[in-house]
Amino acid sequence: MPQQKKKTTIILFSGDYDKAMAAYIIANGAAAYDHDVTIFHTFWGLNALRKDAHIPIKKGFLEKMFAKMMPRGADRMGLSRMNFGGIGLKLMKRVMKKHNAMPLPQLIEMAKEQGVKLVACQMTVDLLGLKQEELLDGIEFAGVATYLADASEGNINLFI
């Protein structure tokens, strides 16, 4: 009897660069070990899926405020500790480059290339006033039921 493919699911709730990086390192590692991998991005974790460029879209006042307060793109997310107004992230990126560590945007691209399923929580997208055009291409939009269906079959389920 053939062995069933292992499944790994990750809820990315955090909008911190280092925590998102950890989620994507684990996802890429699991995909390299031939796991089916899903990352369900919700609340501040959606920032990892935002495009870097400003996308001109008509929004209401509150939606505009959320958009201004949230970082645009994975490379602009702050650190969870020792951020120091962005200086900590610059130092972290310098150390990462010195050690040939992949930055978060490249980890996200690698995950897409490996077939990691990137899911944006539709409810949170709506709550934060984000539009599909503002998020990376090639991602899925779904609700908690979709995540739970994946997680119920998961061998590894993580919340970051």
Disulfide bonds with the S-S distance in Angstrom:
none
